[in-house]
Structure formats: structure tokens, C-alpha cells
């Protein structure tokens, strides 16, 4: 069960950036209209989006199994949908790979990813109904941006080695 999720086109990058841009711009306009009085409460509405993006970005670093299959499928569909949208809107070509990565989670890092997956699935019922769509979109955006040069590069350089180290420490402590 292997769908490689190692290449991101400019179209996929567009989709990955468009999802949080949509929500952040709505948040910004609401604060401009409302004078910023309820900015703290409205900022909490962006937490599920950010949490989903973080999970999606770390999930991109695994390349096999069910999680790897889903991140590969999200990347494939995101690249296709974004390429179609960009071609339709601008007539531009988006086949150029914006970034490809070879950084992966080790077995110990995959343990941390799997524990995060269990935590999300366990808490899913308790997550407010209003937050679930934002979290889903955040996961899609995180998967796509997890392969980008800026967010993905930063994430791959810091969080992935941290997850690998945390997994090794956890196994070393418990096993």
C-alpha cells in the first residue's frame, strides 16, 4: 500500500495555501468590521485549522501504510485540483514540482505519528462539530504544505527529527 507523496506541484501548493488563506482572511475581515473586540475568541476558531495543519505536515513524512496512502492520495488530488484551478483561472502550467522531499519519519517517529493519530481519533467525538471541518481542511493543507519549501522545509528540518528523537526516547524509556 504505497502511494508516494514526495512531489508537490505549483497547483498543489496553491490548494495548500488557499485553504488557510480563506479562513485567515475571513478572521481578519471579521476583526476589522467588529473593531477587534472579540479577536481572542475568534482566534480560537483558527486552532482546529492550525492543529490539522500540524498533523498533516507530520503525516507527510511517512510514506507507507494507511497514513502514507492517504497523504499520497491527498497530494495527488491536491496537485490535480490545484493544477486544474490554476489552468482554468490563469491559463498557466503547473507541472513544475515546487519541492520534493526525502525526509522521512523513522520507525520511532512513526510511533509518535501513530500515537498522535490515536489521540485525534479518540478525541474526535469530543471535538465541537463546528471545528471538525476546519480540522479536516487543516489536515489537507498541512499535507500539501508539508512538501513545500518554506513551511515544509522548516517542518522537515525541525519537527520530523524531533518526532524521531521523541520516539526513540519513548521506546528507550519504556522498552
C-alpha angles and dihedrals in degrees: 000000000000127000108166114231098185104110129065123190125207087257091056089047088053092054092045091052097038096060098059091035089059093053097039092050091050089050092049094048092047089054093048091050094043095043093244094280095130097033094122094055092043091049088059087061088066094056095086089051092051093045091050091049092051092049092046092050093052091043089058090067093068115078106187141043125043095310091050090048092052094046089049091049092048090050092047094048092041092052091048097044093044092047090050092048093048093045091048095046101037107010089235128141118243104182093109110106108240092199140342124200134201097186110118139176115257121226088272092049089049087056089058091047091050092049089051089050091051090049092051093046091046093050096040095097092050093049109103113259090237092057098050098078091050091050091050091050089046091055091051091047092046092052091051096042090043086075095046123107098242110033093023093045092050091044093047092048096049117015100040094053088043091053090047091050093045090051091050091049091048093050091044091052098044105031 
